[in-house]
Amino acid sequence: MDVLLVRVKPNKRSVNLQSFMICEPLELEYAYAALNKAGHTAEIADMILEKRGFKSILKSRKYDMVCFTGYIVHVGEIKKHALTVKKILPDCKTVAAGVYAEVMPGDYVCSQIDVILWANALTTLVNIANGADPRGEAGVYKCGAEKPAPIRVEDDIFPDRTSTAKYRDGYNYIYHDKCATIKTSFGCPYNCEFCFCTRICGYAERRLDRVMDELEQISEENVFIVDDDFTANVGRVRRFCELLAERGVKKHFIAFSRADFITAHREEVKLLHESGFDAFFVGIESYREGELDRFNKRTTVEQNTLAVNILEEEGMQCYSGIIVGEDWTKRDFDALIGYLNGFRHPLVNIQPITPMPGTPLYENYGREFTVPRERYELWDMAHVVFKPRGMGKRKYYYNILRAYIKTSANKTQRRFIRERYGKAVYKRVKRGAAHIFFQYVGQIIKPA
């Protein structure tokens, strides 16, 4: 079978971080490897970086199956692309997959999508390519069906990174150019109310010897570990560092961690830095204890503050996330700006609270949404999907933008980024920041 694997480009109305981070489509590289191993022909079209138009790609070969992957913001675009496939290649099978399809498969139900993969996507996709009837596959979504137990195959097959060779120079993560990605575990042992990732599967770890085998095949110097929480198991963290030394693997790593790990394991933090870890993304979420309790975060403001300071003292960069609540007033934003500027380098993602479909926060939200869920492109964790209680939407957007300008984008931080990461990275990030700035200005003028 001839299969086209597609990552669609988000709708132009979505506020996205593509200028700051375009990670390689790891799930498609896995699918490419699995299909090739089974004797099929596969091709990846990363439409974020692809120069050809989608129609031109479809007309270039007679594909038997086109498989799309994406998040909530891509659902509308995937449906549009699937309709294009049906018009140009009427006999071609269309497949929707990815993390959103696994949690909210019903949102993909439409006449132009033939198959929705909601479990064990790799094995199910290969089975269908081999000729299996999708109606008999447990990994294919059927209304009312029970979801099958996960089958982990990631230690048996590695993502084929040659499949994205023509795009690889464009893959980066914030200030880290030419950055590969790797996954060493799945899910998360925590259950924060707002988190979408924990709804995909239970926590499972890959074998570290196989992780090292994969790392040795990666040519990029920078590697982003996309585990939901790389530091969930302290013993595993130590062993990971030991194996890096034993294998002689030298990379610059970026990963996700939690404040409670950083504050409780300073020696391991030092070890990680010595082993090549340059930065951690830490979900601070709020500077108010009550909000942390609401999110079931199980950390404290004191832990969050100490964690950022520890990373900075150890020479690592801390990227942090802040969730802005519905009831925030100008005083709250002023307090946030003061809190963030208490750190040396407050490089932070400030986002309005977005109860993602499929999470407990969404199910128990109890308030009216002002943006319908069907406007998928606006559920980007940047648009305000609710009615703020402390001010109007326009002022709300203005204060988010003001908080950015006075913290992450102030003169001191701009100089730090330029000096630490170089002019080329600074210019790329500056272009991306300018684009998002004007998107926010548009929302201040006329909010969605």
Secondary structure by P-SEA (a helix, b strand, c coil): cbbbbbbcccccccccccccccccaaaaaaaaaaaaaabbbbbbbccccccccaaaaaacccccbbbbbbcccaaaaaaaaaaaaaaacccbbbbbbccccccccccccccccccccccaaaaaaaaaaacccccccccccccccccccccccccccccccccccccccccccccccbbbbbbccccccccccccccccccccccccaaaaaaaaaaccccbbbbccccccccaaaaaaaaaaaaaaccbbbbbbbbcaaaaaacaaaaaaaaaacccbbbbccccccaaaaaaacccccaaaaaaaaaaaaaacbbbbbbbbbcccccaaaaaaaaaaaacccccbbbbbcccccccccccccccccccccccccccccccccccccccccaaaaaaaaaaaaaaccccaaaaaaaaaaccaaaaaaaaaaaaaaaaaaaaaaaccc
